[in-house]
Structures are given as C-alpha cells and as structure tokens.
Amino acid sequence: MSSAVVRRDVSYNVGHKTNSSKGNAVADNLSEALRELALANRIVANEGVLDAFGHVSMRHPGNPNRYFLSRSRAPELVEPADLIEYDLDSHPVRDPGVGQYSERVIHGEIYKARPDVMSVCHHHAPGFMPLLATRTDYVPIFHLGAVGGIKPPFWDQHDEFGDTNMLVVKPEEGASLARALGARWLVLMNRHGVTVAGSSVRDCVFRTVYSARNAEYQVQSMAIGSNIASLSAGEVEHAGKISTMTTGLTRSWEYWSLRVSKAGGALPPAKAAVRNAGPKSAPKAKSKARSRR
C-alpha cells in the first residue's frame, strides 16, 4: 500500500482526537489505507470483475488480528464510512447498526490461516464462470495472467457440507476454503466464484483483475481450438514478479483510478472520522444487524 509502514502492535481508534503528532500520524495512515480499500472495491467493480455482489477486504495495517470490510453494499458505491472493523472470527469490533456481508468468513478465515495475506477479494467474474462450470483448470496464457499461477486449486462446498445455498457463511466453511487455498493466491469455487489473496490491497486488485482477464482470453481461445499455448512454470515464476519488480503495479493502480474517476466514481472528499472502525474492545451488541451477501 502507499501508506507508510505502521507498527503492528498499535491499536487504532479512528476518530479519536489527540494532540500527539504520533497519534495523528497513525490516524492519518489508517485513514489513507481505508480510502485505498474503498477505492479498491470501486476499481474492481469498474473493471467488470465485481457487480452488485463480491467484496474486497484489507487486514488492519496496525493489528494483524483485525480486518476491514464494507457493510453490505454494491462494491462500486463503497466509501470509507462504510468500512467495518472485524476480528478474525469475523465478528464486528462494535455493532455497526447496518447490514453486513454474510460471506465475511471467507476473509476472516483466510487471514487467520495465512499471516502473509493482507487483502482478499471474492468475486464471480463472468470470464471465470465457464471454467468453474466445466471444472476446467485455469492456465496462464499471457504474461500478466501469471498472477493466478498454474492450475490453482478447486474447492467444492458440496463435498464437505452437502446441499447449501452456495454462500460461504459458516466459519467451518470459510476454514475449509482457506485450507483449499493453501499457500496459493487463487482458489476456484465450483459453481460459485473465485477468491483471490494478495500481499497488499493493490497486489490483490492486480491479481484479481489480470487473472479475470486471463480467464476471458482462455475461454475465448478454447472456442477456437484445444491447442492452447500456456506459460511454462519458469515463465510463470518470472512473469509473476512483473507487478513487484517493475512499475507495473503503480502504473496499473493509476490507470484504474483514473478510469474510476472518468466513470464518475471518484471517492467523496476525506472526512475526519470513519464509521465503524471501533475501539479495541467491543461492547456487547444491542441488536443483531441483518446479514446480507
């Protein structure tokens, strides 16, 4: 992320006023990170990967046992005030008083299982759906598609949990998905969608967008013929570093941000406080908010 590195033993209370320059810097860093997360949701929606459904989250930059995820809202509309702070069991730090995504355990269980993951995106991109319906392996067919790896794992909810509505809402379901992801950055969910992990919000967005592009090209190639040229393991290893070893990640983020702005989706001006980023200890919730996808 673009914000300065923050010590992980710091606990945040956004909106808390302090005269300490250090405290102000911490609050500013978190506010910047939350704006980046809100923009990430808008970018992935604007690029056609998310629609009314799906979500992008971020591990708390100062507390690895917390993460941020929007209230239940279309990703293209997410703004910093919508972001809710959760513990890794996916319980809100304080009652947000608004509807929450029912599939938030996807995020919490992956953060719990993978300390190296700093951002997660769950989506149902059209380009992936033919692969998921036919259980066809994802293979990188161009250099930027390397971010998805070679043949990422499949996960089938029915194998462990039988007939469900296909939503990942129980902690044990999220934990099962996290096990299937393992040490990879992409897991394909049969008849459902895809979950992507990243080492930062921007890395997660990069992997999400370009793996979806690759899936589109792969399906189009399959319509032409069965002899599809894919990257070798060595090429995947080298090409997978393009976003980190070149200016590719920064260039892509600037490009996508500009596209959001041109589409009329620029974030509103920054505000002093962010709703629902609560204190370290949460009071008992007075009411149970409605849970939505």
DOTIKOL-614319 format. One record per atom (N, C-alpha, C): x, y, z. Coordinates in steps of 0.02 Angstrom, whole numbers, plus 50000, padded with zeros to 5 digits. Example, Ala and Ser with C-alpha at 12.3 -4.5 7.8 and 13.67 -1.06 7.14 Angstrom:
506604971650390506154977550390506604983550390506424988850354506844994750357506455000250394
END
This chain:
500414994050000500005000050000500435006250000500125011749982500505017849977500635021150044500255019250095500355022350160500995019950192501245023950239501865022150273501775015750313502325012150323502305006050363502125007950435501665004250464501435005750532501604999750576501835001050637501974995650683501364991550696501434984950699500854980650704500614979850776500954982750825500714982150893500294988250913500144992550865499754998550878499014996850870498594999250916497874998350911497575005050891497095004950844496815011050818496115012250845495945018450851495255020450865495135026550820494895025250760494815030650711494325035750737494505042050729494075047450751494265049950820494705046350856494935048550921495415054350913495265059950945495675065850937496245065850987496825067650964497405067751007497855073450986498225076151034498695081451019499385078651001499445072151006500085068950992500205068650917500795070950894500945070550823500985063350800501215058950844501255051850827500545049050819500105050950865499415048550860499075051050798499205057250779498925059950717499185056250657499835054550657500125050950601499815044050594499695040750651499385034050649498685034550620498295039450643497615040250618497615041950543498085046250523498125048150452498295042150409498775038050433498975032050395498385027250387498005026250440497435021750436496895024650390496775031050396496275034250353496455033450280497105034350265497335033550196497245026350172497395021550216497325014550198496585012850186496135015550226495425014050217495155017150153495395022950135495195026050071495445021650013496045018950020496305014549968495865008249961495635005550018495204999650016494545001249983494255007050000493625009049968493715009749893494265012849873494405013649802494515006949768494835002349803494944995649775494284992349756493784992849800493134990049784492844993149721492914999749715492655003249657493035001449593493685000649599494094998849541493894991949515493854986949559493714980149536493004979849506492544983849533491884984149503491904987549435492274993149430492314996849368492644992749312493084988149332493424983949283493004977849264492394977449289491934972149269492024965449303492414965349357492514959149395491974958249448491824963649484491284963649533490674966949501490084965149525489474968749505489114970749568488484968749578488144970349640488414966149698488754960649680488994955949730489764955549729490034952649781490764952149788491024957749832491654956949854491934961749902492694961149906493004966649926493734966849938493834968950010494284965650045494434967250115495174968650123495354971050183496044972750199496184970850271496744967550283496954966350352497134973150383496964973950446497114980150481497874981350477498094987150452498814988250443499194988850509498844989650565499184990250629499024984750678498554980350660498344974950705498184968750663498634963850659498534958150615497944953750634497644954950692497074951050714496404954350699496424959450656495824962850635495844963850559495254964850530495224966650459494634971250447494644974550389494114979150369493754976450307493094977250308492664975150253492064979850253491814981450195491244985950190490614982950221490144987250239489464985050254489174982050190488614978850195488304975750137488084981050088488474981850035488344987149986488664985149920488384987449865488694986149800489394989049800489894985249780490594987449783490734994149749490384995549696490505001649658490325007949698489955007049753489735012649794490105013249860490555008649874490885008449940491305014749951491245017650010491655023250031491925021750101492425025550124492735023950189492245023350247491725027450247491245027250303490865020650305490885016650252490535010250250490955004650281491585005750294492035000350314491944998650388491894992150401491794989450468492414985650489492614986350551493194982850578492954976350610493284970850591493114964150616493704960850650493564956250696494094951850720494154945950672494624941450682494734936150634494194930750635493754931050687493174926650687492584929950650492734935650619492254939350578491674942350618491814943850682491334947550723491524954950721491054959350711491224966550711491484968750779491964973150779492254975650840491724979150882491254982450849490664985050884490074984550836489484984550864488884983750823488844989450773488884988050708488874993450659488184996350646487664992650665486994995150655486774995150582487134991550539486964991150468487034983950445486754982350387486814975650360487534973950343487724967750354488404965450342488414959850290488974959250254489044953750207489014947050244488614942550220488554935950253489174931650241489544933050186490114928850170490774931750197490744935750249491354938650276491834933450305491574927450322492024922250349492544920150297492404921250233492914919850181493544923750198493454930050214494014934450228494344932750295493934932250347494214931050414494604924550419494334919250389494674912750394495324912550353495344916050297495964916350259496494920350297496294926050327496774929950367497024925850426496584921750454496774917650511497284912350490497184909450431497614903950408498264906350375498254912550347498814914950308499054921850334499534921950379499784928350405500084932850352500284930050295500594933950242500074937450198499444935750204498924938750163498684945250195498694950650155498494957150180497844959750148497604956250097496994958350064496674952350030496014952250028495634946649997495074949549954494974946549897494404948349854494014942049837493364942349845492914936849824492474939549768492434935849713492054938349655491754932749615491344934649566491024929949520491104932549449491714933849430491854936949365491594932549308491254935649258490984931749202491504927549166492124930149161492634926449125492804919749156492704919149222492874912949256492314907849255491694910049246491134905449256491144899349210491334899949145491374893849104491884888749131492434891349158492934886749187492654883249248492284886949289492004884049351491454879049335491064880449283490504876049266490754869449238491334869549206491604863549174492204860649212492354863749269492944861849309493564861349265493654866549224494234867049181494784870949217495384868349217495944871649251496084878549222496214883149265496474889649245497204888749226497394891349167498094891249147498284898149121498854900749140499064907349117499254907049043498914910949002499064910848930499384917348906499464922248952499874928048935500224930348998500724934548990501184935749046500844938449108500344942849102500024945649161499554940649194499364935549157498954930249187499344925849235500004926749237500424922849283500234923949356499904929549371499724930949440499234925849469498904922049427498444916949451498784910249462499404909649439499754903249446499534898149394499814892249399499624886749354499154882049391498584880849362498084876349390497964877549465497704883449483497544884649554497024879649577496984878349642496544873049668495804874749660495404869349655494684869849656494434868249727493874871249744493524869649807492794868849793492514863249818491804861949808491464861549875491034866349889490694866649953490284860349968490014857449915489584851549923489964845649951490604845249938490994839449960490974838550035491004844050072491004843650145490344845450177489944849550143489364852450177488694850750143488714846750090488094844550058487734850350024487074849650019486674854749985486624861050028486834866649999486784873150032486534878149981486464884450001486294889649953486914892449919487484889149929488124890649898488484896649930488174899949978488514905450012488974902550066489554905550074490034903350124489914907550186489504905050232489284909050289489494906350356489694900050359489884896950423490644897050429490904898050490491634898150500491964891850473491644886050482491944879850458491974879650382491504882850349491514883250276492094887850253492164893550286492724898050270493394894750283493444890850338494064887450354494224882150302493714878750277493814873750225494074877050161493794882750144494024886350085494744888650094494924890950153495604893150167496094887350161495884881450182496324875550175496434873850102495904874450062495974873149990496444878149958496394884449978496854889549951497574887749967497694885450028498374883450048498854889250042499414888050010499934893250001499854896949936499314895549898499214898749833498884905549842498774909049786498474915749787497784915949755497564910149731496924909849696496604903149711495954903049726495584896849735494934897449696494774892349657494184892249615493624888549652493044891649656492484888849694491964886149645491904879549641491464876449592490764879249595490504881049536489814883449529489674889649571490194893449587490094899249630490504905149607491164904949615491574910749600492304909449615492654914749632493384914449642493554918549703494064916349740494334920449795495074921449783495284927649788495974929649774496284932649836496904930949850497274933749906497844938049879498054942949918498604947249897499034949349956499644951449940500104953749992499974960950012499534964349975499314971149990498664972149954498324977649967497704979149932497834979649857498354983349839498494984349767498704977749734499084973749769499274967149742498664962849731498204962949778497584958949772497174961349712497114967849703496744970549646497084968549581497744968949578498114967049518497994959749501498044955349551497934948249539497204946949518496744950449549496034949449534495884951449462496094957349443495924959849376496264955749322496914954349329497264951049274497134943549271496964940449327496754933349323496074932949289495634937749301494984937849266495074939049191495534943549173495674944649102495934938249070496394934849105496674928749078496134923449068495674922949116495134918049109494714919549047494574925849035494204927848975494564925548912495214926948909495604925148849495654917648842495704914148898495754906848896495114903848867494544906148891493894903548867493814905248793494004911248772493964913048701494414908648659495004907148685495474902848649495204895748642494864893348694494574886648692494034886148639493714891748624493194891648572493494890948503494124892948496494464892548431494764885548421495054882848474495374876248468495624873748535495804867548537496014864448600496764865148612497134867048562497864867648568498034874648593498014875548659498124882048690498824882348719499204887348698499884888248724499844891748792500164888848842500174891848909500884893248929500964897448980501624898949005501924892849040502584892249036502924886949072502974888849146503164884049187503234885449259503754890949271504294890749233504804895949241504564902749219504184902849165503904909249141503414912149191503014907749222502544909949273502914913049332503464909849351503854912449408504124919449392504404920249333504704926649315504164931949301503654930049262503134934849244502714936849305502674932349354502294933849414502594939449455503214941349440503554946649477503504953449441503164953549385503124959849347502824965449389502324963849428501984969149467502424971749523502894967749547503304969949603504014972049583504254969449527504944970949506504974976549454504394978949432504374984549384503894989849412503744994749373503254999849393502534997649377502464991349359501804988949336501244989949385501364988749449500834989349499500614996649506501095001149509500925008249515500575010849453500825008949394500515011149332499805008649327499695002349346499024999449342498545003049389498775004249450498345007549500498155014549477498635018249450498495024949425497995024749367498085019949323497645019149265496935017449287496865012549332496205010549355495865016149395496265019749435495985025349474495705030749427496075032149373495845037149325495205034849291495165028449275494565025749243493955026249290494065025149354493515026049402493295033249403493775037849404493615044949405493235047049342493455044649284493125046349221492415043549219492315037949254491655034849255491195038149306491455043249341491055046749391491035043549458491515038949471491515035349534492045037449584492325043449576492835045849622492565046049693492985044549742492785044749812492605051849833492135052449880491985059149907492585061649947492615068049962493185070850000493285067250066493905066950088494065063550151493725066950209493505063050258493205065650319493645064050378493525067350433493955066650492493895059950524493305056950523493205050550557492895045550509492995039150525492725033750485492245029650528491645028750504491145024950542491355017750551491205014950609491255007850624491975005250632492485009550629493155007250646493215008350721493055003250759492905004150830493495003650876493365004150942493885003650993494144996650997494674995751036495004989251040494534983951068494144985651119493674980951149492964982951130492574978151107491904979851084491394978751138490934983551149490384982451195489914977351164489524974251206489044969251182488544972451136488424969451079487964972251031487254972351059486894977851049486214978451073485724975151025485904974950962485454971950913485864968450861485564963550831485904959650779485734962550711486254964950676486134968050610485964962650560485564964550512485404959850459486024957750421486064951450403486644948850368486464947750296486854950750253486734950150181487364948050146487304946050084487884943850046488354949650036
END
